[in-house]
Amino acid sequence: MTYNRLMTTFKPFSWLIDAWLSVPRLLRDPQAFYDAVQADVDVPAKAARLAFSAVCFLSVYGFVTGLAHSPLQALYAAIKMPMLFLTTMAFCLPALYFFSLAVLGTRLTFWQAVTVVLGGIGVAAFLLFGLAPVTLFFVLTSRDWAFFQLLAVVFVAISGYVGLYFLWGGMALVDDTRDRSTRRLANWILRAWTVLYGFVGSQMAWRLSPFIGELDQPAVWIQPSRDNFYVDVLHALQSVLGAGDTVLVATAGAAGLAVVIIAILALNGAKAARLHSAAQAEATQAP
């Protein structure tokens, strides 16, 4: 059955079907999808369809993952898995867009940036949807809690990596007006944003945990936590290494200083790149 016949047969549900097919269409012809985004053709509608399909795919994967514990935990995980990806994007996307606008002078609109990022998330969600049957197989044949945790981490990591590949490629195709001097800086900004997304996503996953839950404990919506993810990691390292609070503070301070230095170097590089681009443009226009 062709796409048009499918839309005609199930006309009352045409928007839902179109949304569910948005990611497969992106995967079949990424160039056409990103060309349409670059031309600003129906961009908000594309973003809405991608967001809806990502919610559906992630809910299915979350539900199957939570079944390792119980049906109630599966319902909780089905709600929290889309929350993890989309709320992390909501917190991090303004940083990517505003830095690209301020440092690079990007011509992308905010909705174009949203659509490209949602494309990457949609691809990751679609892959997790495809891995749901494999997860279900192990849910039905195993009761090892640690194995389920590791399986979920591996599947999310692999799918997220492929999603990032499409995000990076999409940004390069949609915002192709940069010259060579600014393209390298743009890649560094995108890399930094990827680290930020992972940084915020780790904390978001920590606050939304558990997704599976310990098998000998009742289902839990959100597990109370004393600190954030990174403070707990530092405390764990402190316990393992036997280090005092002074060492802990010094480590955190050194990490913060390194981030500040990298940001200063990036901004200086941005200024130099933009001056170089302006000089090239003047030289081209000169008789």
C-alpha positions in Angstrom: 0.0 0.0 0.0 1.5 3.3 -1.1 1.7 6.3 1.2 -1.1 8.2 -0.6 -3.5 5.2 -0.4 -2.6 4.8 3.2 -3.5 8.4 3.9 -6.8 8.1 2.0 -7.8 4.8 3.7 -7.1 6.1 7.2 -7.9 9.8 6.6 -9.2 10.5 10.2 -5.8 9.4 11.5 -3.7 10.9 8.7 -1.9 13.3 11.0 -0.9 10.6 13.4 0.3 8.3 10.6 2.2 11.1 9.0 3.8 11.9 12.3 4.8 8.3 12.9 6.3 8.1 9.4 8.2 11.4 9.7 11.4 9.7 11.1 11.5 6.9 8.5 11.1 9.6 5.8 14.0 11.5 7.3 16.1 8.3 7.3 15.3 7.5 3.7 16.1 10.9 2.3 18.0 13.2 4.8 19.0 15.6 2.1 15.4 16.3 1.1 14.3 16.7 4.7 17.1 19.2 5.6 16.6 21.1 2.3 13.0 21.7 3.2 14.0 22.8 6.7 16.6 25.2 5.2 14.0 26.6 2.9 11.7 27.1 5.9 9.0 24.9 4.4 6.3 23.9 7.0 9.0 23.9 9.7 6.8 24.2 12.9 4.6 21.3 11.6 7.7 19.2 11.0 8.8 19.9 14.5 5.4 18.9 16.0 5.4 15.6 14.0 8.9 14.7 15.1 8.2 15.5 18.7 5.0 13.4 18.7 6.7 10.5 17.0 9.6 10.7 19.5 7.2 10.6 22.4 5.5 7.6 21.0 8.7 5.6 20.3 10.3 6.5 23.6 7.1 5.6 25.5 7.1 2.1 24.0 10.7 1.6 24.8 10.3 2.9 28.3 7.3 0.7 28.9 9.1 -2.4 27.8 12.2 -1.5 29.9 10.0 -0.9 33.0 8.4 -4.3 32.5 11.6 -5.8 33.9 10.2 -4.7 37.3 6.4 -4.6 37.0 3.5 -3.2 34.9 3.2 -0.2 37.2 6.9 0.6 36.8 6.5 0.1 33.1 3.8 2.8 33.1 6.1 5.1 35.0 9.0 4.5 32.6 6.8 5.0 29.6 6.0 8.5 30.9 9.5 9.4 32.1 11.5 8.2 29.0 10.1 10.9 26.7 10.4 13.4 29.6 14.1 12.6 29.8 14.9 13.4 26.2 12.6 16.3 25.5 13.0 18.2 28.8 16.8 18.0 28.4 16.4 19.4 24.9 14.1 22.2 26.2 16.7 23.2 28.8 19.8 23.0 26.4 18.5 24.2 23.1 18.4 27.9 23.9 22.1 27.8 24.7 22.9 26.3 21.3 20.8 28.8 19.4 21.8 31.9 21.3 25.5 31.1 21.2 25.3 30.3 17.5 23.5 33.6 17.0 25.9 35.7 19.1 29.2 34.1 18.2 28.6 32.9 14.6 25.7 35.1 13.4 23.8 32.1 12.3 20.9 32.6 9.9 18.8 29.8 11.3 15.5 30.6 12.9 14.8 29.1 16.3 12.2 26.7 14.8 14.7 25.5 12.3 17.2 24.7 15.1 14.4 23.0 17.1 13.5 20.8 14.1 17.1 19.8 13.4 17.6 18.8 17.1 14.2 17.0 17.1 15.3 15.1 14.0 18.3 13.7 15.9 16.2 12.9 19.0 13.6 11.3 16.6 16.2 9.0 15.1 17.4 7.9 18.5 13.9 7.3 19.6 13.1 5.3 16.4 16.2 3.1 17.0 15.1 2.5 20.6 11.7 1.6 19.4 13.4 -1.0 17.1 15.3 -2.4 20.1 12.2 -2.7 22.2 11.5 -6.3 21.0 15.1 -7.3 22.0 14.5 -5.8 25.4 11.2 -7.6 25.7 12.9 -10.9 25.0 15.3 -10.5 27.9 12.5 -9.2 30.1 10.6 -12.5 29.5 13.7 -14.7 29.8 15.8 -13.2 32.6 15.5 -11.6 36.1 19.0 -10.1 36.4 18.5 -6.5 37.5 22.1 -5.4 36.8 21.9 -6.9 33.3 18.7 -4.9 32.6 20.4 -1.7 33.8 23.5 -2.4 31.6 21.3 -3.3 28.6 19.3 -0.1 28.8 22.5 2.0 29.1 24.1 0.3 26.1 20.9 0.7 23.9 20.4 4.3 24.8 24.1 5.1 24.2 24.1 3.5 20.8 20.9 5.1 19.7 22.0 8.5 21.1 25.2 8.3 19.1 23.4 7.7 15.8 21.0 10.5 16.7 23.9 12.8 17.3 25.3 11.8 13.9 22.1 13.0 12.2 22.0 16.1 14.4 25.5 17.1 13.3 24.9 16.3 9.7 21.6 18.2 9.8 23.2 21.3 11.2 25.8 21.3 8.5 23.3 20.9 5.8 20.8 23.5 7.0 23.2 26.2 8.1 25.6 25.9 5.1 26.3 29.7 4.7 29.5 29.6 6.9 32.9 29.9 5.3 35.8 27.7 6.3 37.1 30.0 9.0 33.8 29.9 11.0 32.9 26.3 10.2 35.5 24.8 12.5 34.3 27.1 15.3 30.7 26.1 14.6 31.8 22.4 15.0 33.4 23.2 18.3 30.2 25.0 19.6 28.2 21.9 18.5 30.6 19.6 20.3 30.4 21.8 23.5 26.6 21.7 23.2 26.7 17.9 22.9 28.7 17.7 26.1 26.2 20.1 27.8 23.3 18.0 26.6 24.9 14.9 28.1 25.7 16.8 31.3 22.2 18.0 31.8 20.7 14.7 30.6 22.7 12.8 33.2 21.3 15.0 35.9 17.8 14.7 34.5 18.0 10.9 34.4 19.3 11.0 38.0 16.3 13.0 39.1 13.8 10.9 37.1 15.2 7.6 38.3 14.4 4.8 38.7 13.4 3.7 35.2 13.6 0.0 36.1 13.9 -0.1 39.8 15.2 -2.8 42.1 13.3 -6.0 41.5 12.8 -6.7 45.2 11.4 -3.3 45.9 7.9 -1.8 45.1 7.4 0.4 42.0 8.6 3.9 42.5 7.7 7.1 40.5 10.8 9.1 41.5 13.4 8.1 44.0 14.4 10.8 46.5 18.0 11.9 46.1 20.2 13.8 48.5 22.3 15.7 46.0 22.7 15.9 42.2 24.4 13.3 40.1 27.8 14.9 39.9 28.0 15.7 43.7 27.1 12.0 44.4 29.9 11.0 41.9 32.4 13.2 43.6 31.4 11.9 47.0 31.8 8.3 45.7 35.3 9.2 44.4 36.1 10.8 47.8 35.0 7.6 49.6 37.0 5.3 47.3 40.1 7.5 47.3 39.9 8.5 50.9 40.3 12.1 50.0 39.2 15.0 52.2 36.8 17.9 51.5 39.8 20.1 50.5 40.7 17.7 47.7 37.1 17.5 46.6 36.7 21.3 46.4 40.1 21.7 44.6 39.0 19.1 42.0 35.7 20.9 41.4 37.4 24.2 41.2 40.0 23.0 38.7 37.2 21.6 36.5 35.3 24.9 36.6 38.5 26.8 35.8 39.2 24.6 32.8 35.6 25.2 31.5 36.1 29.0 31.8 39.5 28.9 30.0 38.0 26.8 27.2 35.1 29.3 26.9 37.4 32.3 26.7 39.6 30.6 24.0 36.5 29.8 22.0 35.2 33.3 22.2 38.5 34.7 21.2 38.6 32.3 18.3 35.1 33.4 17.3 36.1 37.0 17.2 39.2 36.3 15.1 37.1 34.2 12.7 34.5 36.8 12.2 37.1 39.5 11.6 38.8 37.3 9.1 35.4 36.6 7.4 34.7 40.4 7.2 38.1 41.1 5.8 37.6 38.4 3.1 34.2 39.8 2.2 35.7 43.4 1.9 38.5 42.0 -0.3 36.0 40.2 -2.6 33.8 43.3 -3.0 36.8 45.6 -3.6 37.4 46.5 -7.4 
